[in-house]
Amino acid sequence: MLYMLLINAGEIGADGGAAECTPQDWMTFDKEVRDAGIMVDGHSLADLVTATTVKVGASGERTVTDGPFAESREVLGGYYVIDVPDLDAAIDWAARCPGSWGSGNVVIRPIADFGA
């Protein structure tokens, strides 16, 4: 079954990177996911200041704003799509992901299959 692991950034260090894990932690996790043969896709997202938000109202008016500016402290930093047998396996992989450590978190969402 396909699951998306949505990685929400935790604390940011003085250098602008993740404060609670190292780039080596990410490279190790990435290698483990690839070596396990479960990785379908995954990317780290660019700096959130490059984001654009689009919202379309009921009458079709379009509002485009710079940045995510959600009413949330969480910032989506990247994602993995993995192919594992069940939710328990997805939870195990999410717990191994450096993004779940400390103040970060990983949200697991099953990928819908509409049979198309």
Buried (B, 14 or more C-beta within 10 A) or exposed (E): EBBBBBBBBBEBEEEEEBBBBEEEBBEBBBEBBEEEEBBEEBEEBEEEEEBEEEEEEEEEEEEEEEEBEEEEEBBBBBBBBBBBEEEEBBBEBBEBBBBBBEBBBBBBEEEEEEEE
